[in-house]
Amino acid sequence: MAAEEGQVISCHTVEAWNEQLQKGNDSKKLIVVDFTASWCGPCRFIAPVLAELAKKYPGVTFLKVDVDELKTVAQDWAVEAMPTFVFLKEGKIVDRVVGAKKEELLQTITKHVATTSA
């Protein structure tokens, strides 16, 4: 799906979330999930940064989950602070960044992209 490359995909239903996870796992791509909330200031701060990273790394799937919208997903993934970024590869959590930490986010993506064989 070329339309989805280079952008952050918002998951508004558990079905959409599961579908995106399945797609990412099948493609063996790195998935970066942004657990966010509309009322969270740091989340709003980091959103444009995430959008830039999505453009820069079209081979990475960027997903966004609103914790108030998909409470069960946030609970399943033990998300307690916003924003929380969870890094997945082939269905496994490989990393986690808590907070709007631009540098740490970039370094973690770079690290995992380097270890993903194209």
N, C-alpha and C positions, 0 to 999 in steps of 0.2 A: 504494500500500500504506500505508494510514493507520497500521497497527500499527508500521511502522518509523520513522515520523516522530517526532522528539523523543527518539530514543535512539541510542546508539552500537551499531553492528552489528559483531559480531565475525565475522571471516572465518577459518574453520578449515580450508578446503581451497582449493586454487588455483582450482577450479571456482567456488566461492562468491565468491572474490575477483574473478575475471573477470566474473562475472555482475553483481556490484554495480558494478564499473567501467563496464560496458556500460550499465547502467540509468542511472547518473549522467551519463554522456556523452550518452545519448539525451535526458535531461530537461534538459540544459544547466545543471544545478545545480552549485553549488560542492561539491566533495568534499574533506573533510579526512580524511587517513589518519594514524592514530596507529600508528607502528611501535614496538612495546613488547616487553618481556620480563618473565616472571614473577619473575625474580630481581633486577629493577632497581628500586631504592628510589624514585628520582625518578619512574619510570613509575607506581608505586602512588600516589605523592603527587598526580600530575596527573590520574589517572583520574576522581575525583569532579568535578574542574573540567570535564573534557571532557563528562561526563554532564550537568552544569548547562548548558553551552553548547549541547548537543544539544537540551535543552528550550527554551532561549531562542531558538534559530534552527532551527525545524522545516523551513525551506526549504533547509537545508544537510544534505548527507549526511555523517554521521560514521562512518568505518570504523576498525576496530581490527585490526591484524595482529600476531600474536606471531612475532617473528623466528626463534625456535627451531622453531616449528611450521611456518612457511612460509619456510624458508631461501632458496628460489629467488626468491621474490617480493622479499625483503629485498635479495638480491644484485642482482636486476634493477633495483631502484630505488636502488642504491648507498647503502644505509643502513649507516652505520658506527658510529653512536652511538645510544643509547636515552635518552629517547624522541626520535624524529624525527617531525615532523609535515610531511606533504607536502600541498600545496594544489593541487587539480586543477580545471581548467575545460575542458570539451569535449575531454578526453583529453590536455590539455597541462599540464605542471607550471608553475604560476604563482607559486609561493612555497614556501618551506621554512623551518621553525623547528626548530632542534636544541636539545634540552634542555627541562626542565620549566619553561618561562618563561611563566607565566600571563598576564602583561600583554601580552607580545609575541604570544602565541597569540590573545588577544582582539582586539588591534589588527589583526592580519593577517586574521582572520575578518571583522571590521567593514569593513575596507578593500575586501575582495573582494565582500562582500555588497552594499555600496554600488554596485559597478560591474556587478552582475548585474541585468539587466532582468527584472522579474517576469513 
